[in-house]
Amino acid sequence: MFYAAAQSAAGILEGIAVLIAELEGNVQAHEKRNVGFPALVAGTRPWVCNLQRYRPVAECAVRSRTPLLTLITGQRLQGFHYYPVMGSSGEFGETVPLLVNGREEVRILKRLSLPLIRLPEPPDDMSWITSGVDGLLLIGGRLYIFPWLALRSAIRDLVHLVENTLEALCTVQGETSTHRETVFLSLQGRDLVRRVLDFHVSLHDQDVFDH
């Protein structure tokens, strides 16, 4: 379920990219397959380079992403497309000094055992990681994930990104209401959802045609 949740989070990011592309209206038919959040971050695709009115929205979305959110959503590729996940079990407890046959020994009293995911390769930049924070555990150069703790923190970052992006979108569209989120429940908002869905359907049709 961790990987399904990571897939869902990645899908929300993809939806933001599609939303920006649809509103800008500058995507050619042959480019639709290139619309996605990674392309938005890279900023090299024509549809991103040609953003004008909604460029502040795109910049806000990219600026609001966090290394943790990038790490967790990236795990969907590991879970669904690559070699098997490396599972581990983390055992936590306390060390107790003992005197055994005149020798001092240290024994561990286990209090808790939790499942972990061991990343085959840690990210190149680990300066942002604090072991034990946000569901990440760094031991001996190896990075482990507490699935649900890390996912909870990633969802926090995802909500922050979505809120910032929608606020930037409302600003661009001239919406100054103190209840900006309700603009997407209006008739205009429902029409916007329909247009985004149409974009997805046409993208799917294009993929089917090419294959």
PyMOL commands that set and color helices and strands:
alter all, ss='L'
color gray80, all
select helices_A, chain A and resi 2-24+29-34+37-42+46-49+55-64+67-81+147-172+180-185+187-210
alter helices_A, ss='H'
color red, helices_A
select strands_A, chain A and resi 86-100+103-118+136-139+142-145
alter strands_A, ss='S'
color yellow, strands_A
deselect
rebuild
show_as cartoon
